[in-house]
Amino acid sequence: MSTVILIRGNSVSGKTSVAKELHEILGEGNLLISQDYVRRSMLSVKDEPMNLAIGLIEVQIEYGIKNCKYTIVEGILGEAKYGDMLRNVIGKADFVYAYYYDLSFEETLKRHRTKKGASFSEEKMRNWFLEYDVLGIQDEKVIFENVTKKEMVNQILNDLNRL
């Protein structure tokens, strides 16, 4: 049985921290796919329509669905660029749990300022910001800024019936 856990949202919403903790908790043989790692570290491409990362992320998700119990996918993964691919590929999994962090731009800026090594300007972040960018898939859960990392991890584990 394959399960995809999709965690999306704007920069510094907490996606990566939650995904890494889940990956650790769920244990050996589970796949963690990070949009930033694929796009920046593996391919060195900009996040623009039809960039190479879209196809590579799709192949990685398919691999996870075929070979792993859990495939965790995290990133901004904007609907306009990644939506069609995500809706298509996650439909191949037995179970899909999708979460979208809906933070205000002001909260995103506030969190960025407290992040170690914060290096992006307000203008750059405003250009990236996507307001309420849900995929519109069945049972997609919207997560608000008052939810802590621990609460989010527990919610996902509860949804997976792992608590």
GUKOL-402821 format. One record per residue (C-alpha): residue in one letter; x, y, z; residue number from 1. Coordinates in nm, 2 decimals, padded with zeros to 4 digits. Example, Ala and Ser with C-alpha at 12.3 -4.5 7.8 and 13.67 -1.06 7.14 Angstrom:
2
<A <01.23 -00.45 00.78> 1>
<S <01.37 -00.11 00.71> 2>
END
This chain:
163
<M <00.00 00.00 00.00> 1>
<S <00.14 00.34 -00.10> 2>
<T <00.08 00.66 00.08> 3>
<V <00.17 01.01 -00.04> 4>
<I <00.20 01.29 00.22> 5>
<L <00.20 01.62 00.04> 6>
<I <00.30 01.93 00.24> 7>
<R <00.28 02.26 00.05> 8>
<G <00.29 02.63 00.13> 9>
<N <00.48 02.95 00.11> 10>
<S <00.84 03.00 00.22> 11>
<V <00.92 02.95 00.59> 12>
<S <00.58 02.81 00.68> 13>
<G <00.73 02.50 00.84> 14>
<K <00.69 02.25 00.56> 15>
<T <01.05 02.12 00.56> 16>
<S <01.08 02.09 00.94> 17>
<V <00.75 01.89 00.96> 18>
<A <00.85 01.67 00.66> 19>
<K <01.19 01.59 00.81> 20>
<E <01.05 01.50 01.14> 21>
<L <00.78 01.28 00.98> 22>
<H <01.05 01.11 00.77> 23>
<E <01.25 01.03 01.08> 24>
<I <00.94 00.90 01.27> 25>
<L <00.81 00.69 00.98> 26>
<G <01.15 00.51 00.96> 27>
<E <01.35 00.32 00.71> 28>
<G <01.26 00.29 00.35> 29>
<N <01.03 00.60 00.33> 30>
<L <01.11 00.86 00.07> 31>
<L <01.14 01.24 00.14> 32>
<I <01.13 01.46 -00.17> 33>
<S <01.21 01.83 -00.12> 34>
<Q <01.13 02.07 -00.40> 35>
<D <01.41 02.30 -00.30> 36>
<Y <01.67 02.02 -00.29> 37>
<V <01.56 01.89 -00.63> 38>
<R <01.54 02.24 -00.79> 39>
<R <01.84 02.41 -00.63> 40>
<S <02.09 02.14 -00.54> 41>
<M <02.02 01.87 -00.80> 42>
<L <01.93 02.07 -01.10> 43>
<S <02.02 02.44 -01.03> 44>
<V <01.71 02.57 -01.21> 45>
<K <01.48 02.86 -01.14> 46>
<D <01.12 02.80 -01.02> 47>
<E <00.95 02.89 -01.35> 48>
<P <00.69 02.71 -01.56> 49>
<M <00.80 02.39 -01.72> 50>
<N <01.14 02.38 -01.53> 51>
<L <01.33 02.05 -01.52> 52>
<A <01.25 01.99 -01.15> 53>
<I <00.88 01.93 -01.23> 54>
<G <00.96 01.61 -01.43> 55>
<L <01.22 01.49 -01.18> 56>
<I <00.98 01.54 -00.89> 57>
<E <00.72 01.34 -01.08> 58>
<V <00.95 01.05 -01.14> 59>
<Q <01.06 01.05 -00.78> 60>
<I <00.70 01.04 -00.66> 61>
<E <00.62 00.76 -00.89> 62>
<Y <00.93 00.57 -00.76> 63>
<G <00.81 00.63 -00.40> 64>
<I <00.46 00.51 -00.48> 65>
<K <00.59 00.19 -00.64> 66>
<N <00.86 00.11 -00.38> 67>
<C <00.79 00.28 -00.04> 68>
<K <00.51 00.27 00.21> 69>
<Y <00.53 00.65 00.26> 70>
<T <00.64 00.92 00.01> 71>
<I <00.66 01.27 00.17> 72>
<V <00.67 01.56 -00.08> 73>
<E <00.73 01.91 00.05> 74>
<G <00.78 02.25 -00.11> 75>
<I <00.61 02.56 -00.23> 76>
<L <00.50 02.36 -00.53> 77>
<G <00.28 02.64 -00.67> 78>
<E <-00.04 02.52 -00.83> 79>
<A <00.02 02.70 -01.16> 80>
<K <00.35 02.52 -01.22> 81>
<Y <00.32 02.19 -01.03> 82>
<G <-00.06 02.14 -00.99> 83>
<D <-00.13 01.93 -01.30> 84>
<M <00.17 01.71 -01.24> 85>
<L <00.09 01.66 -00.87> 86>
<R <-00.28 01.59 -00.92> 87>
<N <-00.19 01.33 -01.19> 88>
<V <00.09 01.15 -01.01> 89>
<I <-00.06 01.14 -00.66> 90>
<G <-00.37 00.98 -00.81> 91>
<K <-00.16 00.67 -00.85> 92>
<A <-00.11 00.62 -00.48> 93>
<D <-00.34 00.41 -00.26> 94>
<F <-00.37 00.70 -00.01> 95>
<V <-00.30 01.07 -00.03> 96>
<Y <-00.28 01.32 00.26> 97>
<A <-00.25 01.67 00.14> 98>
<Y <-00.18 01.98 00.36> 99>
<Y <-00.15 02.34 00.25> 100>
<Y <00.00 02.60 00.49> 101>
<D <-00.21 02.92 00.45> 102>
<L <00.00 03.19 00.61> 103>
<S <-00.03 03.57 00.56> 104>
<F <00.25 03.75 00.39> 105>
<E <00.32 03.94 00.71> 106>
<E <00.36 03.61 00.90> 107>
<T <00.59 03.48 00.63> 108>
<L <00.81 03.79 00.66> 109>
<K <00.81 03.76 01.04> 110>
<R <00.93 03.40 01.03> 111>
<H <01.19 03.47 00.77> 112>
<R <01.35 03.74 00.98> 113>
<T <01.39 03.49 01.27> 114>
<K <01.54 03.22 01.04> 115>
<K <01.92 03.16 01.06> 116>
<G <02.09 03.27 00.75> 117>
<A <01.78 03.47 00.63> 118>
<S <01.90 03.63 00.31> 119>
<F <01.60 03.71 00.09> 120>
<S <01.46 04.07 00.07> 121>
<E <01.10 04.15 00.13> 122>
<E <01.06 04.24 -00.24> 123>
<K <01.19 03.90 -00.35> 124>
<M <00.97 03.72 -00.10> 125>
<R <00.66 03.92 -00.21> 126>
<N <00.73 03.81 -00.57> 127>
<W <00.73 03.44 -00.46> 128>
<F <00.43 03.47 -00.23> 129>
<L <00.12 03.28 -00.34> 130>
<E <-00.21 03.36 -00.17> 131>
<Y <-00.43 03.06 -00.09> 132>
<D <-00.27 02.83 -00.35> 133>
<V <-00.46 02.51 -00.28> 134>
<L <-00.46 02.22 -00.53> 135>
<G <-00.84 02.16 -00.49> 136>
<I <-00.80 01.79 -00.44> 137>
<Q <-01.03 01.58 -00.22> 138>
<D <-00.97 01.61 00.15> 139>
<E <-00.68 01.87 00.12> 140>
<K <-00.64 02.03 00.46> 141>
<V <-00.56 02.40 00.50> 142>
<I <-00.33 02.47 00.79> 143>
<F <-00.32 02.81 00.95> 144>
<E <-00.03 03.00 01.11> 145>
<N <-00.12 02.93 01.47> 146>
<V <-00.05 02.55 01.42> 147>
<T <00.28 02.45 01.58> 148>
<K <00.53 02.20 01.43> 149>
<K <00.44 01.94 01.70> 150>
<E <00.07 01.99 01.64> 151>
<M <00.12 01.94 01.26> 152>
<V <00.33 01.63 01.30> 153>
<N <00.07 01.49 01.54> 154>
<Q <-00.21 01.57 01.30> 155>
<I <-00.05 01.39 01.01> 156>
<L <00.04 01.09 01.23> 157>
<N <-00.32 01.09 01.35> 158>
<D <-00.45 01.11 00.99> 159>
<L <-00.22 00.81 00.91> 160>
<N <-00.35 00.63 01.22> 161>
<R <00.00 00.62 01.35> 162>
<L <-00.07 00.78 01.69> 163>
END
